[in-house]
């Protein structure tokens, strides 16, 4: 996601606490069967951006889309790891 991800103070704080540095110095979100909820937490924070005044006009469209993808990914991973 990196710099293209919608951000506010809450998302930045989550990002700083839940990512590690991966290959080529890229930030990654380590996910295991026990931590898939992290994706839902991030989705909720991103969706909340458009509930307050925001500067980036594209967030009206981008935030719900990114939040939806994160929620879908979380649910699919939970289903796969439960099998």
Secondary structure, 3 states (H helix, E strand, C coil): CHHHCCCCHHHHHHHHHHCEECHHHCEECCCCCCCCHHHHHHHHHHHHHHHCCCCCCCHHHHHHHHHHHHHHHHHHHHHHHHC
